[in-house]
Amino acid sequence: MSSDFPLLRLPEKALNLVIQCMDYIEIVGFSLASNKTKETVKSLNLQVSPLFLTTEEIIKVHVQRPSRMFWNFYPGGENAGNGPIPVYMPARVTARRGLTREILEYLNPGYSIQKWIDTVQYIFSHPGINCLVFKRDRCKFDMNSLMETIGTAKVNAFFFDDRCGVDCAKMAVRQFPGISRMYARSQNMVETSLYTDILMQNLDVLFLGEGDVIMRMEFDNLLLINSKEIKIRSRDITDKMINQFLKHWIRGSNPRMEFTLLLFPDGRILDANAILRGLNFREAPLDQVRLFTKPATQERVEIMGGYDIRRVNGSVGTLKIVQDDGRGAVIFCVWN
Amino acid sequence: MSAEQAPVEVPAVDAPVAEAAPAEPTVYYTLESCDGDEVKISSEAVKQSKTLNDLVSNLHGGAEMNESIPMDNIKKPALVKVVEFCEHHKGEPIPVDDDTVPKNVTIPEWDEEFLKIDNDELFHLILAANYLDIKQLMNYACKKVALMAKGKSPEELRVIFEIPTDEEDEAAEKAAAEKKKAKEAEKAAAAGEAGPSAAGAEDVAAAN
């Protein structure tokens, strides 16, 4: 049986069908074979999202939809030392589809990480990197080199994960000023007073804490936050702090805020009277359901009842106190 | 209910018996490969090929044809395989196009065996299936080719699928461009030689 198949000599319809029968992992590999194969794949208008780039001991890329794919880029000997080091030329690349154990290994692929990222973005018409993920206490890679690797791709969000440290987060924010979303869920970032300059950023989305990562939050830091959509998981925010926060909002603080979710772990009981003390509010009936669309993410939230509070500039915010199964939460949304 | 209105029971034996519909006779068509060999295909099997089905129903209303249908660019081996496939799958519904990627195609056992062929044969089989628009065969054969890519690096794919490198592509394009240029120069030279003599002939004609 002959070992090769003249794929590019097939008529366009048949060639396209062959590619459409491949898994996305193979489609990416195929598009890296030559400019002709790259253009062939691009013409199919396939799309993927979101695209994550993770910096750890090594650099990883992963895509979630339509099928999950993971690429790990392994260096040769030049990855030694604690860093910051330049982004390396991968000596080998492994690819894995979904949650399978099957790993494909490409030896000495001869492409820089930048070329892989560029190719994935080009063939899937994907304008940017949805998320840049930092997991180490200190970023192993030189930020300028990381920027070069990402190239012209727009980075939309940061994930500060695992053990990512404050210095690493600050450096990343300085290096990539156009970021619109930030998710901090690192054990090394629970002390929010260490990065007030990040809290002040004009972000669309700011999530602080998740799961067992619970943030320490002082009142002044709460007032510094300048994001549109805010989610904070903390034990430190007292009923009195929420009350003060709302009073400051009425007078004009946190002007960009559109949606805030405060989550309280460990069965905290919220006192509505303490939260509403001294506020001029109108209580909406519980059977009144209002749909709120978060402007930053276009996600829709059902608000049942709640307390309407008017700001000095005339805009209205609705406060909703949720208490169930020993878990407390406060939702505050500003209607446009 | 009066006696007149009572339903009259007709004994079952007197009831008219529906005659079994006569089995439709199988009509066969003859396909002629580009190398002059003839292959027969049944009217049921023809339905697997949109091209053939449209051809026989439009031109001949499905009736038996005396003359063979020429298959201009399909050689006998590929044509025989195509007919074998259509005969095996006759009566099966034509698959509907789906836009999912990767396409949800599983090759059944019979077709897996059927496609255990040399890559050159597979290539010509796909060309034939594409020309005759046999959706199911296209799906299975193209899936078989796609499976060749599983777990392969870009370098390995280049070898398996005979993909020239960008440099080789450029060199081939350059060579083609030079060839074209040389041909045009040759043409121009030939026209140049013919030019003066033709003009001379005109002068002679004018003088006369």
Interface residues (C-beta under 8 A of the other chain):
Chain A: M1 S2 S3 D4 F5 P6 L7 L8 R9 L10 P11 K13 A14 L17 V18 I19 Q20 C21 M22 D23 Y24 E26 I27 G29 F30 L32 A33 S34 N35 K36 T37 L44 L46 P66 S67 E102 L104 Y106 L107 P109 G110 Y111
Chain B: T100 V101 P102 K103 V105 I117 D118 N119 D120 L122 F123 I126 L127 A129 N130 M138 N139 C142 K143 V145 A146 L147 M148 A149 K150 G151 K152 S153 P154 E155 L157 R158 V159 I160 F161 E162 I163 P164 T165 D166 D169
